[in-house]
Amino acid sequence: MAALKRLLIGRPLKSTELGEQKRNKKKALAILSSDALSSVAYGPEQILLVLVTVSTAAFWYSIPIGIGVLILLAALILSYRQIIFAYPHGGGAYVVSKQNLGIYPGLVAGGSLLVDYILTVAVSVSAGTDALTSAFPALHEHTVGIAVTFVILITLLNLRGVTESASILAYPVYLFALALFILIGVGMYNIVTGHVSPHLHTPVGTPVAGISLFLLLKAFASGSSALTGVEAISNAIPNFKDPAPNNAAKTLMAMGILLAVLFSGIVFLAYYLGISPNPQETVVSQIANQTFGRNFMYFFIQGTTALILILAANTGYSAFPLLAVNLAKDRFIPRMFTVRGDRLGYSNGIIILGLLSIVLIVAFHGQTEHLIPLYAVGVFIPFTLSQTGMIVKWIREKPQGWVTKLVINTIGALISFTVSVMFFATKFAQIWPVLIFLPLIVYLFHRIKKHYEAVGEQLRLSTCEPAVPIEGNVIILPVSGITHVVEHSLNYAKSLAADQIIAVYIPFEREEENRFEEKWQKWRPDVRLVTLHSPYRSIIHPLSKFIDTVHRKASESNYQVTVIIPQFIPKRSWHNLLHNQTSLMIRTYLLFRKDVVVTTVPYHLKK
């Protein structure tokens, strides 16, 4: 197993090599913006899916809706840039909300983002698989298997370390950006030179029957799903090379510009070419098909789109473990999330994220497009809370230039809040689970925190009950026969200079009891033997009653009761299947007994 682990994730890294695992701006842009950039592949499509419910004539509304999404993007980029400099140690929405709005708003933001990163992986990989099956329809029936395989591969890649995963995954992200720039450039050239018929689309401003403000807001909220992943950079500041805040801020601005250009280009081409949503073929696939036909460029665009959608999951792998570390340091989730693995990454967070994502993919049979609204609202709730937290911070601290900062965050908070409300108003049937799982997650955080506080209080020397002095030791040794295992355990028990050693034998038949007592008297007459006949063939019950009796008498004199369990260890692990695990059963039971020490004495077999 150790050799397999080395093969899959590489050699362990020293703690002193942590600085080498930091990312530069180019690699960070590729890894942390992959989620946001990948949403270009489905964000415009989400707008058209709403508008098509009226008619294809309503598609011209995608232009003003797209402009609205770009305004929201600008507000979020400027807002999160301020968060990066205000909270340079990372944590994003969770830390901002906790410090400025209180514990529970912080937990709501943190819980939302944890779930959102799980959805990021499931939705991104499933969307990438859809892009792959659009180009190769014969693969449709293997969607779940393909998606699960991709999750496993990305998980293993992230377990290999931050630098290695960034080096490998950066190329497909930049190839995707290049492919879309070529697609948009050629598409615009065709339009300008008159190679595209102007009759494929309805002119902007054409009256459309059945359109309403509610429907337009619904389309705007759906298109805003293209902005998921914008917050990832503010969560992952510790992964940047120094000066980390400056590098993170520049990366955020570069991502915003790149996302704005690609999103607006795809929205415009989809409108001008009269593209209509098709369950069998994505909008990007249709644009590429009309622009290039089914040639090399079409398959290049589809291939890079599939890759970016799959690799968008890597944003989750970058941000989830770091957010989990912040929550674990505050003792709201298990402390195991703070432990770095062999390759200096937070491997427990990476593994848990991968497993939960696979569960979602299998549960939804790879058709996770129904999770996109839930995925989007899971981001806009933290968006709203973080912007509101920054408003409180500026009003309270009033630093130099705070009015401008306040205006930016206020605009961001209002738009994010509006989008959140629109999601609840227009897609309640799809996002109602958030009203159940968010309170449950916050309650779970609260219970974990209470547990850690209770443990700390009980272990602290200043508050613990004074330790009772131990005057002596009584050892109980369960035996199943006269063997080297028992002999080895008896020798160990005698080395402890115990006041009394009691061997306990539990026979199921009276004849067996008498025979064993005779053998014991000949073998070890110096060690007291107690036989406990068990007519119901139970070992735990009579042994437990005997330990209780001894413990009551021993506690009167402040004597400690120790149970020594002999256990032989087979040479090969599969040999355990051939033996009764009686010692394991006894040990498991006794570990939960109060005031009884349990010791296992192993005896290793040689063949």
Stockholm file with secondary structure:
# STOCKHOLM 1.0

chainA/1-607         MAALKRLLIGRPLKSTELGEQKRNKKKALAILSSDALSSVAYGPEQILLVLVTVSTAAFWYSIPIGIGVLILLAALILSYRQIIFAYPHGGGAYVVSKQNLGIYPGLVAGGSLLVDYILTVAVSVSAGTDALTSAFPALHEHTVGIAVTFVILITLLNLRGVTESASILAYPVYLFALALFILIGVGMYNIVTGHVSPHLHTPVGTPVAGISLFLLLKAFASGSSALTGVEAISNAIPNFKDPAPNNAAKTLMAMGILLAVLFSGIVFLAYYLGISPNPQETVVSQIANQTFGRNFMYFFIQGTTALILILAANTGYSAFPLLAVNLAKDRFIPRMFTVRGDRLGYSNGIIILGLLSIVLIVAFHGQTEHLIPLYAVGVFIPFTLSQTGMIVKWIREKPQGWVTKLVINTIGALISFTVSVMFFATKFAQIWPVLIFLPLIVYLFHRIKKHYEAVGEQLRLSTCEPAVPIEGNVIILPVSGITHVVEHSLNYAKSLAADQIIAVYIPFEREEENRFEEKWQKWRPDVRLVTLHSPYRSIIHPLSKFIDTVHRKASESNYQVTVIIPQFIPKRSWHNLLHNQTSLMIRTYLLFRKDVVVTTVPYHLKK
#=GR chainA/1-607 SS CHHHHHHHHCSCCCGGGGGGGCBCHHHHHHHHSHHHHHGGGTHHHHHHHHHTTTCGGGGGGHHHHHHHHHHHHHHHHHHHHHHHHHSTTCCHHHHHHHHHHCHHHHHHHHHHHHHHHHHHHHHHHHHHHHHHHHHCGGGGGGHHHHHHHHHHHHHHHHHTCHHHHHHHHHHHHHHHHHHHHHHHHHHHHHHHTTCSCGGGSCCTTCCCTTCCHHHHHHHHHHHGGGGTTTTHHHHCGGGBCSSHHHHHHHHHHHHHHHHHHHHHHHHHHHHHTTCCCBTTBCHHHHHHHHHHCSSHHHHHHHHHHHHHHHHTHHHHHHHHHHHHHHHHHTTSSCGGGGCCCTTSSCHHHHHHHHHHHHHHHHHTTTCGGGGHHHHHHHHHHHHHHHHHHHHHHHHHHCCTTHHHHHHHHHHHHHHHHHHHHHHHHHSHHHHTTHHHHHHHHHHHHHHHHHHHHHHHHHHCTTTSCCCCCCCEEEEEEEESSSSHHHHHHHHHHHHTTCSEEEEEECCSSHHHHHHHHHHHHHHCTTSEEEECCCTTCCSHHHHHHHHHHHHHHHHHTTEEEEEEEEEEECSSGGGGGGSCCHHHHHHHHHTTSTTEEEEEEEEECCC
#=GC SS_cons         CHHHHHHHHCSCCCGGGGGGGCBCHHHHHHHHSHHHHHGGGTHHHHHHHHHTTTCGGGGGGHHHHHHHHHHHHHHHHHHHHHHHHHSTTCCHHHHHHHHHHCHHHHHHHHHHHHHHHHHHHHHHHHHHHHHHHHHCGGGGGGHHHHHHHHHHHHHHHHHTCHHHHHHHHHHHHHHHHHHHHHHHHHHHHHHHTTCSCGGGSCCTTCCCTTCCHHHHHHHHHHHGGGGTTTTHHHHCGGGBCSSHHHHHHHHHHHHHHHHHHHHHHHHHHHHHTTCCCBTTBCHHHHHHHHHHCSSHHHHHHHHHHHHHHHHTHHHHHHHHHHHHHHHHHTTSSCGGGGCCCTTSSCHHHHHHHHHHHHHHHHHTTTCGGGGHHHHHHHHHHHHHHHHHHHHHHHHHHCCTTHHHHHHHHHHHHHHHHHHHHHHHHHSHHHHTTHHHHHHHHHHHHHHHHHHHHHHHHHHCTTTSCCCCCCCEEEEEEEESSSSHHHHHHHHHHHHTTCSEEEEEECCSSHHHHHHHHHHHHHHCTTSEEEECCCTTCCSHHHHHHHHHHHHHHHHHTTEEEEEEEEEEECSSGGGGGGSCCHHHHHHHHHTTSTTEEEEEEEEECCC
//
